[in-house]
Amino acid sequence: MTSTLTRQLAIADPDAPRPSRRPLPVRILRAVVLDWGSLILLGIVWEILGHALRLTWLPPLSSVVVELVRLFAGEDFLGYLLSSLSMFAIGLVLAVAVGLVVGTLMGLSSRVYAALDIYVNALMVTPSLIFAPILFAIFGLSDITRISVVFLYGVFVIIINTSAGIRTVDQPLLDMAASYGARPWATVRRVVIPAAFPLTVAGLRLAVGRCVKGMINGEMFIALVGIGGVVSTASKSHNYSAVWAISLLLMLIAILLNQVVSRAEKKFTSWVG
């Protein structure tokens, strides 16, 4: 209320002094503290505990960072990383495409929902890695197996969220569209899909994290290639600095992807509320 009144007075009187604004360095420091303060604090605690406890499985953060730099300086690590990320991207895109289509059909059609809901929910709670031996038997030691694992980790949460978002659209919105004579497809396009969008995007955010886990699990327990293969090799040789370094890298990738999806969600759902 006060800020609005101040702006109105400033417009009414151009010569009136405008409210002071924080200097740029202060605003940058505030943004860093708000966005990354908890991670910085966690890093400090990690470094202190690593030096104080001297546990084999918990090296100091500085040692982990040094190991991560050493991995990137190697000849093969970047290729492994790009290979894993490409499998992740393909699996995620396929999961999004199939999940949105099937979820939309389940949300719009009671018959499709009744036919598929029990299976989708059952597969959602079933660990996707269980299907790894079957996929390996069908496709062998190939990229299709790795992509399939990523796909299975992400598709069902998208289906469930998309279906739930469509099926829980407020009835008054549908009644209003019908009162204006909107055709079914126009109602779906202009009312149902926008109303279900926030819950659908929430499913996408969950799918991103699950697909990252699917990428690593598929490579560790099936193909022993890519980043998962590097983690498996480091674990067997008790190189915990390398294990933590790759874990840290994956966390950073997951945070970055989550930020991208979160910004897209805020952009496309700014009208909500």
WOURMO-V426595 format. One record per pair of residues at least 12 apart in sequence whose C-alpha atoms are under 6 Angstrom apart, sorted by the first residue. I is the first residue (numbers start at 0). GAP is how many residues later the second one is. Records with the same first field share a line. If there is no record, write none. Layout:
BEGIN
I=GAP  GAP
END
This chain:
BEGIN
46=13  14
56=183
63=177  181
66=175
67=177
79=146  147
80=146
83=142
86=60
87=127
90=56  59  60
94=56  59  60
98=56  59  60
102=56  59  60
103=59
105=57
106=56  59  60
123=32
127=25
145=72
148=65  69
149=61  64  65
152=57  58  61
153=53  56  57
156=46
157=45
160=38  39  42
161=38
164=31  34
165=30
215=12
219=12
230=12
END
